[in-house]
Amino acid sequence: MPETAPETPATSAVPRRKRGRLKVFLGMSPGVGKTYEMLRAARRRKAEGLDVVVGVVETHGRKETMSLLRGLDVMPRAPIDHRGRSLMEFDLDGALARRPGLLLVDEYAHSNAPGSRHPKRWQDVEELRDAGIDIWTTLNIQHLESLSDVILRITGVRQRETVPDSVLTEADDIEVVDITPEDLRARLAEGKVYVPETARVASENFFKLENLTALRELALRRAAQTVDDQLLSHLRDRGVSGPWAAGERILVLVGGDAMSASLVRTGRRMSDMMMNAPWSVAHVERPSGSRSDARSMARLSEAFKLAEQLGARPVTLSGDDVVRAVLDHAHRNNVTQIVIGKTRGGRFAEWTGRALATELLRKAQGVAVHVVTEGDLAAPEPATRAGPRGGADWRAYSASAGSIGAATGVALLLDTRFERVDLGVIYLAAVVAAAVLNGLRPALAAATLAFLTYNFLFLQPRYSFLIGSPTDFLTLVLFWAVALGAGALAGRVREQARAAQRRAAAVSALLAASQTLSAAQDRAGTALSLAEQASAAAGAGAVVLLPDGDDIVPAAASPEGATLGADAMAAARWAWMHGEVAGHGTGTLPQSRWRFQPLQGVRGRAGVAGIDASAVTAGSDEERLALALLDQGAVALERADLAGQALETETLRRADRFRAALMNSVSHDLRTPLSTVLGSATTLIDYGATLKPEVRDDLLLSIREEAERLSRYVGDLLDMTRLEGGGLNVRTDWTDVRDILNAAADRVSRRLGQRKVTRDFPAQLSMVEADPGLLEQAVVNILENAIAYSPDGTTIELAAFEDRSAVVISIEDEGRGIPSPELERVFDKFRRMEESSDRASDRVQGAGLGLAIAKGFVEALRGRIAAASPIQDDPDGEKRGTRILISLPKSIPTHPDLL
């Protein structure tokens, strides 16, 4: 069974249910009474109070079976439209909605009608079990996939409806419904299995006594083996020690021939005989070998799919020395049993020791090699050649013939001009050219044509195909030897070059895709890049779907405008919810032309990608490259998600820091002035009549100063809120910065105390485009900061000047200055310097927002702000003072002569 994908936000929200139990009523053939026995047992369970529902039961017109349905709840079947006909099938969705305690589903190996969600009924049962519903079903032994070749040899009939062995192995209960072959043939003769005419034909074919005996043995052996496997598994789980056969490991070698499926089934049977020994199915790719045709790749893909269904692990090996690659893999993975096929023919290779089976037997050490021969009952397949390759062969033969024609023309010309010319060398060169350019077979044809032409035109007797001397025959042998050697070497070099080109193209495509996916900034960009890269790699349409709430929606498609029908969306949703491949060529909604792959990242599923599989050859290099790109895309989408989450986390972290700093500031900067106001007001109310006038005036002054301080603080908070929220509204106008500096100085005049403000303005100064209100508030904040950190008796200087491209404002104080390490952070929010010793009181202490707001306002005006400290030496030799510079750009630079 496929592995369960890690939980994602979409899947983890679905409550997990206990997997439903499965009971299989197993029989050797039709007519033994499986359905009858299942219905009898179901009626007993219903009498015990269990909710028993008949999902689907095939009575085949048998009255005894039909009578057992009375009193049971039978679900209606669902119509499936197919080619204008309405086919009645088991209602899977109805069963999932009904959720009975026990559901009866007859004929486990039944093939559903085209258009159903799953092509096989056993897949319906698996979905029902995943939903927590207990199932009873029936099965004949001939429908087991691993036994289909054995059944073919016994009965001469190939079973088209099969179930993987793994589903029977994982069944919770197996009940063998058994009667003797004689009794079954008697039932057949009495018309209790088929109608009389059909029964007569069946008794002479499938229901022959020897067939039934063999099938009965298979059914009993398989049931006993399943029970034994379950016992061993139970003992292992309980920690009971024993001589387990855990050392056996099986490796099945398959190629692109017709024996691949048979070899996989053989491997499964061997695994069963060895107590469910782990097994894998391997194919060896030769980098220097010729590229497999479409049919071989399709066979190989089908063999790998069958291996996965039967519980094997598909493996692809690579190496020019096939035997060495297989044995190296076997030794690395402790393989003890190797299964290989041997087709008819190839006697020369066997005699020379180059046959794969022979060479493997000769070189294998410590490994048992099982050689499976090709059966006579194998289904014949037409040996037609693929169209494109056939066209390429004819072009190669034509080119080879053309080279011989050109050589003939040159030889005729030389023969008329010169005497005693070795014309065979010319034909030999033409044969070598044909071998190098076109390969082995066209080279052999060219060699034969060259000899015939050379013999007919230039050897005695002329104009005759008679061979005049033994040396002429040696010439033919030489031509063929040269063609064989050069053609084989040239063909190998050419295939190696093509393989290298394919690998280089694949690596380049993966590198380009990785770079493109890494450059994407968000999920949407990553999805679009993935769709484009997958479409280019597969040579077909591609679409990427991303989660949106509880559903998935198309996020990107290539080519643009590709749409998904209802069946394709159903397959995509299945792939998303179950973490399994769905759509074309799979066991879920195979009628769709799209195949959907869940994009499984490290932490969970990131989305679903679909490829128009109807335009892609199964098992081709294009398909494998596209799947590799999808794996990269899953990680890229997950990385985009993590980047978005990291940005969101950083935003929240900064907001939390701002909130914490704000609360710390509020706790101090609001409490102190409020306490002062409250204390002064309370004193005035309680003792106002007895206070001296100067005391009362001092209290009123304190109230006013603290109220102004509160007003400034609230104004700073509002300004910072506008800056942080992007709600700052800038209204520019032509502004004279001298007016702004004078207005700002007037606003802070009452807070100067014993400090002086000097102004140094030029007589003429260019005007700038700025918001007067924002610029004035920025200057006020800087002045208040200078007042806070300057002792009484010092001077604060306001200056303005201009250069070619900007007007500059300078504000200097004679305070203690700013330490060099603090200069870079002086404009940070809630950043305060340690209180200086010459500050008179806490009244001037601010929230640490003034310079941050000034910086935000200046930058909103497209200006720049900077701080420099210290800027001067005091009489004691200590460096003091701070200068804040504001640079505002000019709309039109001033000519240097006008400055």
N, C-alpha and C positions, 0 to 999 in steps of 0.2 A: 504494500500500500504506500501511496505517496506520503512523504514526511509532512507533518503539520507545521505550517509556517508560524513564526513568532507572532505574538499578538500585536496588533496595531490598534490605534484609537477606534478604528471602525469595527475591527473584529473582536476586540476585547469587550466591547459593549454588549455583545451577544452572550447570553448566559450559557455556560457549558452544560451539556446534558450527558448523562451516562450513555455510552454506546449501547444500542439495542442488541439483544442476543439473537443468534441465528441457529436454527435447527434445520438440517437437511435430511429429507427422506430419500435415501439413495437406493437405486435399483439397477439391475443388470440390463434392462431393456424396457421398452413400452409394454404395458399390459400386466406388470407384476402386481399392481395395486397400490402404487405410491400415493396417488391422489385420494383413493378410497381410505387408506390408513390415516392419512393426514386429516381428512374430514372427521373420521371417527374420533381421533384424539382431540380434535378441536371441539367437538360437541361435548366431550367429557369436561374440558376446561371451561366451557361456557356454563355447564351445569354447576361448576364450582363457584360461579359468580364472576369470572373474568370477562372483560369486554373483548369479545372475539368478533372480528370483521373479516369477511372474505373479500380480498382485493381483486383477485382474478383466479378463476378455476376453470380448467378445460375439462368438461365431462366427456367429450367425444361421443355424445349420444348414449352413454351407458346409463341405464335406468337405475342401477344400484348406486352409482355415484351421484346422480341427480337427486335421489331421494334423501341423501345426507345433507343437502343444502337447505332443506326445509327447516325453518326455525333459526337459521343463521342470518346475520345482517350482511347482505351482499351489496357491494358498492357498484353503482352504474359505471359503465366504461365511458371513456372520453373519445370523441371523434377526432381523427387526424386527417386533414385534407391532403390528398396526394394525387396529383395528375387528374383532377376532376372527380376523384372518388373519395368517399368518406370511409376511412378505416377505423374500426373500434379497437382501442387499446386501453391498457391499464391506466387509471387516472392517478398519476403520481402526486400531483398537487392536491387533489382531493384527499388522498391518504395522509399527506402531511398536515392538512388542515384538520382532518378527523382525529388523528393521533389515538388510535385504539390501543388497548393493552396488548393485543396479539393480532397480527395481520397475516392472512394466508395469501401467498403469492405463488401460484403454480408455475411450472415449467421455467426453472431458473435460467436455462440457456436460451430462452426465446429471444429472437431478434425483433426489436421494435420497428414499427413502421417508419419510413423516412419522414422527417419533420418532428420526431419526438426529441425530448431533451437529451436522452442517451440512446445510442444505437442498440444496447443490450439490456435485457431485463435485470441481469445481475448487477448492473450499475445503478439501476433504480433502487434495488435492494440495499446497496451500499449507502445511498443517500438517505434512505429511510432509517437505516441503523445509525447513521451519524446524527439523525434527529432524535434518537433515543427510543425508537419503536422496535419491539420484538417481532421477528419474522420467522414463519415456517414456510418452507419451499420444497420442491421436488426436483430430482436430477437423475438422469441416466448416466451410467459410467462412461458411455462412449462420447459424452460431451466434454470430458476433461481435455484441456488443450494439449497437455503433454502426452496423452494417449492417442491422439488423432492418427499418428502414423501407425501405431500398433493396431488400432481399429481398422485402418485401411487394409493392412495385410490380412487381418482375420476375416473381415466381411467383404472386402472389395469396394466399400462405400466410403468416400471421404466426407467427414462430418463438417458441415459449414457453420453450424451453431455450436460454439464452444465457450467454456468459462475458464479463467485462469485457475491453476491448481491452488494458488495462494488463498483464494476465497473459500475453498473447501477446507484447507488446512486450518484457517482461522475460524471455522465454524465452531460454535460452542457445543453443539450436539449433532451426532450423526446416527440416524436409525436406518439400518439396512432392511429393506422390504424384500424378502427372499422367498422364492418358490423354486421348485425343481424345473429344469428345462422341459421335462415331459409334461408336467402340469401346465406350464405356460403354453406349450403347443396344443394341449387339449383345450385350454381356454380360447386359443386362437381358432381352433376348428369349430368350437361352439358359437363363434361370432361374438364373443365377449370382449374382443380387442378391436377388431376391424370388421367391416361388412364382409360377407362371405367371399365375394370375388377378390377383394383386396387381401383378405386373409389367406386365400389359396396362393396368390403370388408371393406374399410375404413368407409363408412357410417354406417355399422352395428357394428363397434367397436369404434374406437377413435372418430369419428365424429357423435356420437349419440347426439341428441338434448340436453339431460341433461348434457352431458360432455361439450359441447360447451358453454352452459349457465354458468356453473360453471367457465370455463376457462375465459370467457368474464368478469365475475365479478372480478376474480383475476387480470386480466390485468388492468381493470379500477381502482380497488382499489390500485394496486401497483403504477400506474402512479400518482394517486391523492396523495398517500403518499409521493412519491418522490418530487412532486411539493410543498407539505406542508413542507417537510424537508428543501427544498431549501429556502422557504419563511422564515422559522424560523431562518435559518442560516444567511440570509440577514439581518433580523431584529436585531439579536444579533450583527452582524458586525457593524450595524449602531448605536448601543447603545440604541435601543428602548427597554424600560422595558416591561415586561409582565410576566404572570404566567407560566414560563417555567417549564417543567417537568424534571428538572436537578437532582432531588434527587434520581431517580430510578437507581439502579445498579443491574445487573443480574449476578448470579453465576451458571454455569452449571457443574454438577458433572458427570464425565465419568469414566468408568473402561475399562477393556480389553474385554468387551462383544460385541455382535453384535448390541446393541442399541446405541453405542457411537456416530456414525455418525448422527443417527436420533435425538439424544438429542442436538447435536451441531446445527443442522438446526432449531430445535425448539427454541433454545436460540436466534438465529438470527431473527426469526419471532417475538419473543417477543420484541426484541430490536427495530425492525421496528415499532411495535405497540405502543411502549413507546417513540416515537420521538427520535430514535437513541440513546437510553440509553446505556451507557458504559456497556460492559459485558465481562466476562472472563470464561474460561473453565478450570476446576481444576480436578486433579487426586490425590488421597490420597495413599501414599505408607506406608505400615505398616512394620516397621523395624522387628517386630517379626513374620510377616506373611510369608507364603511360597512364593518363587520366582515365578513370572509370567512366563508362557511358551512363546515360540517364537511367537505363534499366537496372544496371548493377547497383547504382546508388539508391534507387528505389527499393530494391531487394534488401540491401544492407540496412536501410532505414526501417523497413518493416521487421527485419530480424531483431534490431535493437528494441523496437517497440514491444515485440513479442517477449523478448527477454525481460524487460521491465515488468510486463504483466505477470510473468511467471516467477518473478522475485529475484532475477539476476541483476548484476551491476554491469552495465555496458562500459567497455574500455576501448579506447582507440590508441594503438601503439604506432610508432614510426621507426622505420629503419630499412635500409636496402637489403640487409641480411635478415630475412624473415625469421629463420630458425633462431638466430642469435637474439633477435628482439623478443621472441616468444619465451625462450629459455631464461633470459635475463629477467623478464617480468615474472616468470614462474618462481625463480629463486628469491626475488625480492619479496614476493607475497606468499611464500610457503605453499605454493600450489603442489598438490600431490597427484592430481588426475588431470590429464589433458585429453580433450575430445577433438578430433579432427576428421574431416570428411575426405573421401577418396572417390573421385568421379571415374567413369569409364574412360579408357584411352590413356594417352601419355606413356606408352610402353618405352619409348626411347628415353624419356627423362628418367623413368624408373630403372632402366638398365644402366644408365650413366650415373645413377645415384643422385640426380638432381630433383627427383620428385619430392614434394614437401613432406609427405607422410614418411617416405623412406629416410630422408635426411633427418627428420625429427626423431625417428626411432633410433637412428644410428648415434646421434649426439646427445640424446636425453640421458641424464643420470639421476637416479633417485626419484624419478617421476614415472608414473604409469601412463602410457599413451594408448588411447582407445581410438581405433580407426573405424569409422562408420562408412560403409560402402553405399553407393547410390542405388536406391531401390528401383525395381522394375515398374512399380506402380506409381512412381512419381508423376505428378501431373505434367503433361508435355506443354512446352511453351514455344510459340513460333520464334524461329531464329531470324527475325527481321532485323535489319540494321537501321539505326537511327538515321533520319534524313540528312541532317547537317554533316555527319561524319561520312556517310556514303558519298555525298557531293565532294567532300574534301579528298576522299580516296580517288575518285575519278579524275579530279584535277591533278593529283599527284602522278597517276598513271599516264595522263596525257602529257604532263611536263616531261616525264621520263622518256616517253616515245619521241617527244620533240627533240630532246637532247640527242637521241640516237639518230634522228633524221638530220640534225645539224652535223653530227659527226660523219654521216654518210656523204653529205654534200661536200665537206672538206676532203674526205678520202677520195671521192671521185675527181675533185679538182687536182689533188696531188698526184693521183694515178695517171692523169693525162699529161702532166707537166714533167714528172720525174720518173726515173726508173729505180727499181729495187728500193722502194720506200716501205718501211714497216708500218703498214696501215692499222695493224692490230692495236698499236699503242694509242691511236686516236680513239678507237672504240673503247679501250680500257679507261681512258680519261673520261669519256662520256658516262661510262658505268659508275665510276667513282663520283662524278658530279651528281648523278641521279641518286646515288646512295646518300650522299651528304645532304642533299636538298630535300629528298622526299622519303627517306626511310628504307626499311629492309625489303618489304614486298615489292614496291615499285622498282627498287634496285634489281631484284631477282628477275622481274619481268623485263627490265631494260637489258640485263645481261643476256637473257635468252634471245631477245630481239636483235641485240648487237651481234651475237654469234650467227644467227640465221642470215642476217643481212650481209655480214662479212663473208660467210661461207658462200652465199648465193652470188655475190657480185665480184669477189676478189680471189677466192680460192679455186684451184683446179679440181674437178671440171667446173668452169664458170657457168653461171645461170642454171645451177642445179643445187639441190639440197643434199646431194651425196657427199659424204665425208671421204676425202681422197686419201688421207694418211692419218696415222695415230697422233701425229703432232697437232692436227686440226682438232681432234677430240680433246687433247690437253688444253688447247686454247679455250674451248667451251668450259672445261673444268676450272681453268684459271679465271675466266670471266665470272663464273658463279662464286668462286672462293673470294675474289675481290669484292663482289657485290655483297656477299654474306658478311664478311668482316667489316667492310666500310659502312654498310647499312646498319649493322648492329651497333657499331660504335657511334655512328652519327645519330642514330635514333636515340641512344642513351644520352648523348650529349644534349640533343635537342629537348628531350623530355626533362633532363635536369635543369636546363635553362628555363623551360616553361614553368617547372615546379618552383624554381627560384624566383621567377617573376611573380608567380601567384603568391608565394610567401611574402615577397617584398611588398606586393600590392596590399595584402592583408595587413601587414605590419604598418604600412603607411596609412591605410584607412583607419586602423585602430588608433594610431598616433594622432592623426588629424581629428578624429572624433573625440579623443581625450582632451586635446587642446581646445576644441570648440566647446565641449561640455564644461570644461574648467572655466572658460571665459564667460559663460552665462552668469548673469547677476541674480536671477530669481528663478522661481519654479516655472513660470511661463516661458522664459527664454531657454531654460534647460529642456523643457518638453519639446519646444520647436526644434532645437538643435538635434535632439534625439530622433525625432520623427524624420528629419531631413537626412541624417546620417544612416539610419536604418533603411530608409527607402532607397538611398543610393547603393547601399551594400547588397540589398536583396534584389534590386532591379524591379521592385514592385511598390505598390502603395503601402504607406505606414501611417499609423495613428497612435497617439498617446493620450490616455485618459487619466485624469487625476481625481482624487477624492474631493467631494463637495458635500459636506454634511454626512449623511448616511448613504449617499449614492456616489457614483463616479460619473464624470461628464467628459466629453472630448475636449482636450486642451490644445492640441496641435495636430496637424495632419500634413502629409506630403504625398502627392502634390496637393497644393492648397485647394480646398473645396471638397476633398474626399469625405463622403458621408457614410454613416453606418445605419443599416436597416434594423428592424426590430429583432431579427434573429441574431445579428451581430452584437447588438447591445446586450441581449440576454446572455450570450457567451462571455462578453466582457465582464458583466456583473458576476457571473459564476466564477470566473478566474479571480476576481477581486475578493469575493467572499470566502472562497475555499482554498485560495493559494495554489490552484492547479491550472495547467494549460487547458484551454477550452477552444472549441471551434473546429475549423477544418482539420481533418485527419486525426482527431482525438476522440475520446469516448464521451464527450459532452457536446451536444449540438453540432455534430460533424457536418450538417448540411450547409452551414455558413461557409462562405468563401474566405472569411477572415479567420486567422488563428491568433488567439490572445494569450500572451505570456505575462504572468504577474511579475512586476518589477520588485524583486525581493532584495532589500538592502540589508545592512548589518543589524539595524534595530527593528525592522519590520517592513511591511509592504509599503512602497512609496507610490504605486500606481499600477497601471496596466498598459501594455503596449500591444498593438495589433499589426499584423502583416498580412497583406493580401496573398495568402498561401496558394491560391489557385494559379498564380503566375510564377511560383518558385518550385523547383524540383526538390523533392524530399531527399535529404541527406547531402545536398550539393554544397560546394564551398561557399556559395552565396548565402545559403541558409545558415550555415555554421558561423559565418562572419556576422550576419545580422544578429544571431543569438548572442554572440560575444559582445556586440555593441549594446544590446539590451541590458546585459549584466553591468556594463560600465554605466549605462544610463540610470540604472537603479541606484547605484552609489552616488551619481551626480545629483539626482533628484533629492536623495537623502541629505547630501551635503548642502544643497540649496535650502532645504527645510531647516537644517541646523544653523545655517547662516542667518536665516530670518529669525529663528528663535533666539540666536545669540544677540542680534540687533535689538530685538524686543526686550530681552533680558537686560541688556546694557541700558536701554532707555528707562526701564523700570528701576534699575539700580541707581541711575543718575537722579531719577525722580525721588527715590527714597532718600538719597543723600541730601537732595535739596529740601525735602520735607523735614528730615531730621535737623538740618542746619537751621531751617526756618523756625522749627519749634524751639530749638535752643535759643535762637535770637529773640523770639517772641517772649519766651519765659523770662528773659532778662530785660530786654529793651522796652517792653510794655509795662512790666511790673514796677520798674524803678520810677519812671515818671508818674505812673498812676498812684504809686505810694506817696510821692511828693505832693501831688495835687490833692489827694485825699487827706493827707496830714495837714496841709496848709488850710484847706477849706474847713476841716473840722476845728482847727484852732480859731479861725475867724468866727465860726458860728458859736463856739462855746465861750470864747473869751474876747470877742471883738470889742465889746464896750470898755474893757479894762486894759486893752493893749495900747501902747504908745503909738502915735501916728507913724513914726519911722519903721516900727516893727510890723505894723499892719501893711504898710506899703511894700516892705520886703517880702511878706507872705504873698501879696497879690502879684508881685513881680515873679516870684517863683512859680505861681500857678500859670502865669502867661508863658513863661519860658518852657515849662514842661509840656504845656499844651501845644506850643509850637513844635517842640521836639517830637511829640506824638504825631502831629500833622505831617512833619517831614518823614517820619518813619513809615506811616501809612502810605504816603505818596511814593516812597521808594518801593514798597511792596507792590503797589499797583503798577508802577513803571516796570519792575522786573517781571511781573505777571504778563504784561503786554509783550515784553521782549521774548520770554520763554514760549508764549502761546502763539507768536507770529501775528499778533493783532496790532502791531505798531502802525499807525497811519501817518505817513510822511507827506507833508504839504510844503513843497519847496517854493521859495520866492527869492528874488534878488535881495541879498542881505549884506549889510555893512557890519563886519565883525566888531568894529569899534563901538557901535551902538550896543551890541550884545554884551561886550565886556563891561561897559558902563552900567547897563541895567542889572547885570549879575552882581556887580560890586555894590550897588545900592540895596539889593535884596539881602545881602549878608552884613550890611553896615552895623546893625544893632548887635550882631554877635562877634564883632571884632574885638571888643574889650580895649586893651591897651596896644593893640597891634595897628600898624599903618598899612595902607594900600597905596602903591604908586602906580602910575600909568605911563607907558612908553609907547605912544602911537605915532606913526608917520602922518604927515599932513595929508597925504593922498594914499589911498589904499584901494586896490581892486575889490569889487563886489563879487560875491560867490552865490551860487544857487544852493540854498539850504533852508531847512525848516527853522525859523527863528526861535520858536518855543522849545524844540528839542535841543538846539545848540545852547540856548541860555540855561536850560536845566542842567546840561552837561557841565558848563562852566561853573554854575552854582555848586554842584556836587564837588567839583575839584577844589573850589575855594573853601567850602566847609571842611573838607579833609585837611587843607592847609592850616585852617584855623585850629582844628582839633589837635594837630601835632606841632604847632608853633607856640613857643612861650610868649608871654606878654612882653611888649617892648621891641618885638621884631617887626620886620617889614615883609609884606607880600607884594610882589611885583607882577603887574599885568602888562604884557607886551604883545605887539602884533607886527608882523612884517610879511613880506612876500618874496617869492622867487619866480622863475619863469612859468612854472606850472601849478603853483599852489600858494594859498594864503596860510600862514602859520601863526597859531596862538601859543604864547608861552606864559606859564603861571609858575612863579618861583616863590619858595618860602625859605625861612631860615631855621627850620626845625631840625630835629636830630638826624633826619635823613632816613634812608631805607637801606638796610643791609643788602649787599650784592646778591646773596642767594635768594632774597625775597623779591627782587625786582621782576622776575619772570611771572610771579604769582600775585603781584600787587593788584591786578585787575580781576582776580577771581572773586566769585560770589562769597559773601560772608567771611572775607579775608580781613583780619584786623592785625595791626601791629601791637606789640606789647605796649602798655600804657607808659608814657614818658614820665619822668620824675617832676617835670615842670608843669604838668597839667594840673590845673587848679582844682578841678572837681570832675565828677562822673557825668556832669551835665552834657559835656561835649562828646561823650562816647556814642558812636553810631552802631548800625547793624552790620557794617561791612559790605554794604550794597552800593555805596555812592560811586566809587570808581568803576565797579562792574557796570552800573547803569550808564555812566558817562561813556564807557567804551562801546556799549551797545548802541547808544544814540549816535555817536560819531561814526561808527561803521554803517549805521543805517543811512547816514548822509554821504556814503562813499568816501569817508575820510579815514585817517589813521591817527592813532593815539599811542604815545610812548612815554616812559618815565626814565629819568636819569638822576642818580644820587650816588655819592654826595657831589656837590657842585662848588663848594667854597670852603675856605679855612677860617675858623673863628680865631680871636686873639689868643686863645690858649693852645692853638695848634691843632685842634680837633677838626675833622672834616664834617661838615653839616650841610643841610639844605637839600631840597628836592625840586626838580623841574619837571613839569608835565607839559608835553608838546602835543598840539592838535594841528594836523595838516588837512586842509580842505582843498579839494582839487578845483582848478579853474575850468570853466567851460571852454574858454579859448586861451591858449598860452600867450603870455605877454612877450613882446619882442624884447630882446636884451637891451636895446637902446632906450627903451621906455622905463626901465627899472631904476 
